[in-house]
């Protein structure tokens, strides 16, 4: 049964044999490719991302503990952990005469440890902001594995009757819903999808855009394929350029990419003759090429090209932002990708203000900086 469940659980990966395109994370042409996909070979099997950061194990485990506490409303979760210990070190007096044998509890505790703390300490993403959302996906399994231990703890306090169990669990579920409603509302904000749509609509015709955020990388591809937004644009994920399979997907579409995110990449893209825009957080390119803010990205020009006048840059961005969809409740300062979308807006107008200031247009710089303030996430 366990082997069958494993096969069924992995069966959705079969889609990768027919999937095609840069957003499909490479191709699967055989069993070895499938195994590499399942074991996250590109990332590292127990790492969360390529190019991650060193994270103190205390921060990663602390985030897991916070999730476990919130999931089980603190006290039941502690009781479940205590029950695991009790059942493993059980004596004749402690253990009931019937039920799961000690070996079963040891296996459950080992599963919890492997899926929980022992895996979590290997994570290379800071569990704050968007990083918290990524890490919490991996907290689901250890949270679920505590369920038998929590149930055993409830049995100890004689919560064995159906009515008593309902009387305890229904308010607990309601409490969890109430606790998570503000965060859920933030996750349902239209800011993320509209932010990606605004990014696409601000691009010049047939532009090539190099972006860094997952929301822009995969969100743009979704909008192009499903919503028909700007199919002429090529949106390249900077974090995936190092992967040969990703570059091969773009090569098949007539766009050869070097395995670099520095000046070589900019030279290759500019050689196509198409407009090139990049995320402003790619300093190796912005330091080597003339550039100016356009939407939430920077337009990159060939070496030696003249930059547009400051008044023209201001007019270009006014026109684009006039068409942006921003008619919704702005996110707070810790609402994941919705917050990041508004940081991009604000940062772009801060860059416009600096551009105007360098050109000597002090009034225009003050006007642009005022827009920066208006587009910031709302105070919590």
C-alpha positions as CSV (number, residue, x, y, z in Angstrom):
1,X,0.0,0.0,0.0
2,X,2.8,2.4,0.8
3,X,4.5,1.7,-2.5
4,X,1.2,2.2,-4.4
5,X,0.6,5.5,-2.5
6,X,4.1,6.6,-3.5
7,X,3.5,5.9,-7.2
8,X,0.2,7.7,-7.1
9,X,1.6,10.7,-5.3
10,X,4.4,11.1,-7.9
11,X,2.1,10.5,-10.9
12,X,1.5,14.2,-11.6
13,X,5.2,14.4,-12.5
14,X,4.2,12.4,-15.6
15,X,2.9,15.7,-17.1
16,X,6.5,16.8,-17.5
17,X,6.9,14.3,-20.4
18,X,4.6,16.5,-22.5
19,X,5.2,19.9,-21.0
20,X,7.2,22.3,-23.1
21,X,8.4,25.9,-22.6
22,X,10.6,27.9,-20.3
23,X,8.1,27.9,-17.5
24,X,8.1,24.0,-17.4
25,X,11.5,23.9,-15.6
26,X,13.3,21.9,-18.3
27,X,12.3,18.7,-20.1
28,X,11.8,15.2,-18.9
29,X,12.8,12.7,-21.6
30,X,13.5,9.6,-19.6
31,X,13.5,8.0,-16.1
32,X,16.8,9.6,-15.1
33,X,15.3,13.1,-15.9
34,X,12.2,12.2,-13.9
35,X,14.2,11.1,-10.9
36,X,16.4,14.3,-11.1
37,X,13.2,16.3,-11.1
38,X,11.6,14.5,-8.1
39,X,14.8,14.8,-6.1
40,X,15.2,18.5,-7.0
41,X,18.6,17.9,-8.5
42,X,18.9,21.5,-9.8
43,X,18.4,22.9,-6.3
44,X,20.1,20.3,-4.2
45,X,17.8,17.6,-2.7
46,X,17.6,19.2,0.7
47,X,18.1,22.8,-0.3
48,X,15.3,25.2,-1.3
49,X,16.9,27.2,-4.0
50,X,20.1,27.7,-6.1
51,X,22.2,30.6,-4.8
52,X,20.5,30.7,-1.4
53,X,21.9,32.3,1.7
54,X,23.4,30.9,4.9
55,X,20.6,30.7,7.5
56,X,21.1,30.0,11.1
57,X,19.5,26.7,12.0
58,X,17.8,28.3,15.0
59,X,15.9,30.6,12.6
60,X,14.7,27.7,10.4
61,X,13.7,25.5,13.3
62,X,12.1,28.5,15.0
63,X,9.9,29.1,12.0
64,X,8.9,25.4,12.1
65,X,8.0,25.6,15.8
66,X,5.9,28.7,15.1
67,X,4.0,26.9,12.3
68,X,3.5,23.8,14.5
69,X,2.2,25.9,17.4
70,X,-0.2,27.8,15.2
71,X,-1.4,24.7,13.4
72,X,-2.2,22.8,16.7
73,X,-3.2,25.8,18.7
74,X,-0.1,25.6,20.9
75,X,-1.2,23.3,23.8
76,X,-2.5,20.3,21.8
77,X,0.7,20.5,19.8
78,X,2.9,20.4,22.9
79,X,0.7,17.5,24.2
80,X,1.3,15.6,21.0
81,X,5.1,16.0,21.2
82,X,5.0,14.9,24.8
83,X,2.9,11.9,23.8
84,X,5.6,10.9,21.2
85,X,8.2,10.8,24.0
86,X,5.9,9.0,26.4
87,X,5.0,6.3,23.9
88,X,8.7,5.7,23.0
89,X,10.0,5.5,26.6
90,X,6.8,3.8,27.7
91,X,6.8,1.5,30.7
92,X,4.2,-1.2,31.6
93,X,2.4,1.3,33.8
94,X,2.3,4.1,31.2
95,X,1.4,2.1,28.1
96,X,-2.1,0.8,27.5
97,X,-2.4,-3.0,27.0
98,X,-3.5,-2.5,23.4
99,X,-2.9,-0.1,20.6
100,X,0.1,0.8,18.4
101,X,3.3,-1.0,19.4
102,X,6.3,0.9,20.5
103,X,8.0,0.3,17.2
104,X,5.2,2.1,15.4
105,X,5.6,5.2,17.6
106,X,9.4,5.1,17.1
107,X,8.8,5.0,13.3
108,X,6.3,8.0,13.6
109,X,8.8,10.0,15.6
110,X,11.6,9.3,13.1
111,X,9.3,10.4,10.3
112,X,8.5,13.6,12.1
113,X,12.2,14.3,12.8
114,X,13.2,13.6,9.2
115,X,10.4,15.6,7.6
116,X,10.7,18.3,10.3
117,X,13.8,19.5,12.1
118,X,16.4,17.4,10.3
119,X,15.2,18.7,6.9
120,X,14.5,22.2,8.0
121,X,18.0,22.9,9.3
122,X,19.3,22.4,5.7
123,X,17.1,25.2,4.3
124,X,18.9,28.1,2.7
125,X,16.1,30.7,2.6
126,X,15.5,33.2,5.3
127,X,12.1,32.4,6.8
128,X,10.8,35.9,6.8
129,X,8.7,37.8,4.3
130,X,8.3,35.8,1.0
131,X,10.8,33.3,2.4
132,X,8.4,32.4,5.1
133,X,5.8,31.5,2.5
134,X,8.3,29.2,0.8
135,X,9.4,27.5,4.0
136,X,5.9,27.0,5.3
137,X,5.0,24.7,2.4
138,X,7.6,22.3,3.9
139,X,6.1,22.6,7.4
140,X,2.8,21.0,6.3
141,X,4.1,17.4,6.4
142,X,5.6,17.5,10.0
143,X,2.4,19.3,11.2
144,X,0.3,16.5,9.7
145,X,2.6,13.8,11.2
146,X,1.8,15.1,14.7
147,X,-1.9,14.2,14.3
148,X,-1.8,10.6,15.7
149,X,0.2,11.9,18.7
150,X,-2.2,14.7,19.4
151,X,-5.1,12.2,19.1
152,X,-3.4,9.9,21.6
153,X,-2.9,12.9,23.9
154,X,-6.7,13.7,23.7
155,X,-7.4,10.1,24.5
156,X,-5.4,10.5,27.7
157,X,-7.6,13.3,28.9
158,X,-10.7,11.1,28.1
159,X,-11.8,13.1,25.0
160,X,-13.1,9.8,23.4
161,X,-16.7,10.5,22.9
162,X,-17.8,11.9,19.5
163,X,-19.7,14.9,21.0
164,X,-16.8,15.8,23.2
165,X,-14.4,15.6,20.3
166,X,-16.7,17.8,18.2
167,X,-17.1,20.3,21.0
168,X,-13.3,20.6,21.2
169,X,-12.3,20.5,17.5
170,X,-15.0,22.7,16.0
171,X,-14.1,25.8,18.1
172,X,-10.4,25.0,17.5
173,X,-11.0,25.0,13.7
174,X,-13.0,28.2,14.0
175,X,-10.1,29.8,16.0
176,X,-7.6,28.9,13.3
177,X,-9.8,30.4,10.6
178,X,-10.2,33.7,12.6
179,X,-6.4,33.8,13.2
180,X,-5.5,33.4,9.6
181,X,-8.2,35.6,8.0
182,X,-6.0,38.8,7.8
183,X,-3.2,36.9,6.2
184,X,-5.5,35.1,3.8
185,X,-7.1,38.4,2.8
186,X,-3.6,39.7,2.1
187,X,-2.8,36.7,0.0
188,X,-5.9,37.2,-2.1
189,X,-4.9,40.8,-3.0
190,X,-4.9,41.5,-6.7
191,X,-1.7,43.4,-6.3
192,X,0.5,40.4,-7.5
193,X,-1.3,39.6,-10.7
194,X,-1.9,43.2,-11.6
195,X,1.8,44.0,-10.8
196,X,2.9,41.4,-13.3
197,X,0.3,42.6,-15.8
198,X,1.5,46.2,-15.4
199,X,5.1,45.0,-15.9
200,X,4.1,43.3,-19.2
201,X,2.0,46.2,-20.5
202,X,4.8,48.7,-19.8
203,X,7.2,46.8,-22.2
204,X,8.0,48.2,-25.6
205,X,6.9,46.0,-28.6
206,X,8.8,42.7,-28.9
207,X,10.9,43.5,-25.8
208,X,13.1,41.1,-23.9
209,X,12.8,41.5,-20.1
210,X,15.1,39.9,-17.6
211,X,13.3,39.6,-14.3
212,X,14.3,38.2,-10.9
213,X,11.1,37.5,-8.9
214,X,9.2,34.2,-9.1
215,X,6.0,36.2,-9.4
216,X,7.3,37.9,-12.5
217,X,9.0,34.9,-14.0
218,X,6.1,32.4,-13.8
219,X,3.3,34.9,-13.5
220,X,4.3,36.6,-16.8
221,X,4.2,33.2,-18.6
222,X,0.8,32.5,-17.1
223,X,-0.6,35.8,-18.3
224,X,0.9,35.3,-21.8
225,X,-0.4,31.8,-22.2
226,X,-3.8,32.0,-20.4
227,X,-4.8,35.6,-20.7
228,X,-3.1,36.5,-24.0
229,X,-1.1,39.4,-22.4
230,X,1.8,40.6,-24.5
231,X,2.8,37.3,-26.3
232,X,5.3,39.3,-28.3
233,X,7.5,39.8,-25.2
234,X,10.2,37.4,-24.0
235,X,10.4,37.3,-20.2
236,X,13.6,35.6,-19.0
237,X,14.1,34.4,-15.4
238,X,17.5,35.6,-14.2
239,X,17.7,32.8,-11.6
240,X,17.3,30.0,-14.1
241,X,19.8,31.2,-16.7
242,X,22.5,29.0,-15.2
243,X,20.5,25.9,-16.0
244,X,21.4,24.3,-19.3
245,X,17.8,23.0,-19.8
246,X,16.4,26.5,-19.4
247,X,18.8,28.0,-21.9
248,X,18.0,25.2,-24.3
249,X,14.3,26.1,-24.1
250,X,15.0,29.6,-25.2
251,X,17.5,28.5,-27.8
252,X,14.7,26.5,-29.4
253,X,12.7,29.7,-29.6
254,X,15.5,31.6,-31.4
255,X,17.0,33.3,-28.3
256,X,20.6,32.2,-27.4
257,X,21.5,32.9,-23.8
258,X,25.0,32.8,-22.3
259,X,25.4,31.1,-18.9
260,X,25.9,34.5,-17.3
261,X,23.8,37.3,-15.8
262,X,26.4,39.9,-16.3
263,X,27.6,42.0,-19.3
264,X,27.8,39.0,-21.6
265,X,24.0,38.5,-21.2
266,X,23.3,42.2,-22.0
267,X,25.5,42.1,-25.1
268,X,23.8,38.9,-26.4
269,X,20.3,40.4,-25.9
270,X,21.2,43.8,-27.4
271,X,22.6,42.0,-30.4
272,X,19.1,40.8,-31.3
273,X,18.1,44.4,-32.0
274,X,15.1,44.1,-29.7
275,X,14.4,46.4,-26.7
276,X,16.1,45.0,-23.6
277,X,14.9,45.7,-20.1
278,X,16.3,44.3,-16.8
279,X,15.5,44.2,-13.2
280,X,17.3,47.2,-11.5
281,X,18.8,44.8,-9.0
282,X,21.3,43.4,-11.6
283,X,24.2,45.7,-10.9
284,X,26.7,44.0,-13.1
285,X,24.7,45.1,-16.1
286,X,23.6,48.5,-14.9
287,X,27.2,49.4,-14.1
288,X,28.4,48.5,-17.6
289,X,25.6,49.9,-19.8
290,X,23.6,53.1,-20.1
291,X,20.1,52.6,-18.7
292,X,17.1,54.5,-17.5
293,X,13.9,53.5,-15.6
294,X,10.9,52.4,-17.6
295,X,8.0,51.0,-15.6
296,X,9.4,48.8,-12.9
297,X,12.4,47.7,-15.0
298,X,15.4,49.5,-16.5
299,X,15.8,50.0,-20.3
300,X,19.3,49.0,-21.2
301,X,21.0,50.7,-24.2
302,X,24.1,49.7,-26.2
303,X,27.5,51.1,-25.0
304,X,27.9,54.7,-26.1
305,X,24.2,55.3,-26.8
306,X,22.8,58.6,-25.6
307,X,20.3,58.5,-22.8
308,X,17.0,60.2,-23.3
309,X,16.3,63.6,-21.7
310,X,15.0,63.6,-18.2
311,X,11.7,65.2,-19.3
312,X,11.2,62.4,-21.8
313,X,11.9,59.7,-19.2
314,X,9.4,61.4,-16.9
315,X,6.8,61.6,-19.7
316,X,7.3,57.9,-20.7
317,X,6.7,56.7,-17.2
318,X,3.8,59.0,-16.6
319,X,2.1,57.5,-19.7
320,X,2.8,53.9,-18.5
321,X,1.7,54.4,-14.9
322,X,-1.5,56.2,-16.1
323,X,-2.6,52.8,-17.6
324,X,-1.5,50.8,-14.5
325,X,-4.3,49.1,-12.5
326,X,-3.8,50.3,-9.0
327,X,-7.4,50.7,-7.8
328,X,-7.4,48.3,-4.8
329,X,-6.5,48.3,-1.1
330,X,-2.7,48.5,-0.9
331,X,-1.0,45.7,0.9
332,X,0.8,46.1,4.2
333,X,4.5,45.9,4.8
334,X,4.7,42.1,5.3
335,X,2.2,40.7,2.8
336,X,4.5,38.7,0.7
337,X,4.6,39.2,-3.1
338,X,1.9,41.9,-2.9
339,X,4.3,44.0,-0.8
340,X,7.1,43.3,-3.2
341,X,5.0,44.5,-6.1
342,X,4.5,47.9,-4.4
343,X,8.2,48.1,-3.4
344,X,8.9,47.8,-7.2
345,X,6.6,50.7,-8.0
346,X,8.1,52.9,-5.3
347,X,11.7,52.0,-6.2
348,X,11.0,52.8,-9.9
349,X,9.8,56.3,-9.0
350,X,12.7,56.8,-6.7
351,X,15.0,55.9,-9.6
352,X,13.1,58.4,-11.8
353,X,13.6,61.1,-9.1
354,X,17.4,60.4,-9.0
355,X,17.5,60.6,-12.8
356,X,15.7,63.9,-12.8
357,X,17.9,65.2,-10.0
358,X,21.1,64.4,-11.9
359,X,19.7,66.3,-14.9
360,X,19.2,69.3,-12.6
361,X,15.4,69.1,-12.7
362,X,14.8,69.6,-8.9
363,X,11.0,70.2,-9.3
364,X,10.6,67.1,-11.3
365,X,12.6,65.1,-8.8
366,X,10.4,66.3,-5.9
367,X,7.3,65.3,-7.9
368,X,8.7,61.9,-8.7
369,X,9.6,61.3,-5.1
370,X,6.1,62.2,-4.0
371,X,4.8,59.4,-6.2
372,X,7.3,57.1,-4.5
373,X,5.6,57.8,-1.2
374,X,2.1,57.3,-2.6
375,X,3.0,53.9,-4.0
376,X,4.6,52.5,-0.8
377,X,2.8,49.6,1.0
378,X,0.5,50.9,3.7
379,X,1.8,51.2,7.3
380,X,0.7,48.2,9.4
